[in-house]
Amino acid sequence: MIGTLVNTATIICGSLLGGLLKKGIKDKYRDALYNAMGLAAIGIGVNSICTNMPQSAYPVLFIVSLALGSLLGSIIDLDSKFNGLVGKFSKSNLGQGLSTGILMFCIGTLSILGPINAALYGDHTYLFTNATLDFVTSMALASTYGFGMMIAAGVLFLWQGAIFLCAGWLEPVLSGGLMTEISLVGGFLIAASGISILGLKDMKTINMLPALLVPPIWFAAKALIGF
């Protein structure tokens, strides 16, 4: 799990550096960083959408995923519960930063296939590449939202650790097109986070997270029923 440990460490280090930088930033510069992070999140999300949509074998699945996932998340009211929990430890809008960071760190080809390659083949290339990207991203996010972004490192460790332990079972499943569908839905969620950061509309991205569960359920049902 050396790759996952390195990836986790880079997010912690990036968050520390970004948090230190935040203390010396004036409000107008902080606003500029908000705008930059919002645009970056939208760009990353759109890139994931454009990359994966042409490869999708089920063009309507992402629409169903977003609709059902958002509905379920709204019924449970995940957004309010998450922000209420984060609000106990921070008076800033850290919840928005964490939701964006967790999506950017965890939902992507490198972060999902990296632990599988590491577990099955001892290849840490994906994870080391991901660690480099996450270092820059965490530093930028922490310069906007503060030291609390280090919490995302713990989420990433648990996420990649679980994938590492289940690598033997996950490899054939993810190679059957599921990875494409998850990345496509994830792209929309990351773009939605960017829209929220820019203040264009509060997308309540946390409420949309259950959308990521719909593609795995669809593929599992497809395999069981055999259609």
Buried (B, 14 or more C-beta within 10 A) or exposed (E): BEBBBBBBBBBBBBBBBBBBBBEEBEEEEBEEBBBBBBEBBBEBBBEBBEBBBEEBEBEEBBEBBBEBBBBBBBEEEBBBEBBEEBBEEBEBBBBBBBBBBBBBBBBBBBBBBBBBBBBEEEBBEBBBBBBBBBBEBBBBBBBBBBBBBBBBBEBBBEBBBEBBEBBEEBBEBBEEBBBBBBBBBBBBBBBBBBBBBBEEEEBBBBBBBBBBBBBBEBBEEBEEEEE
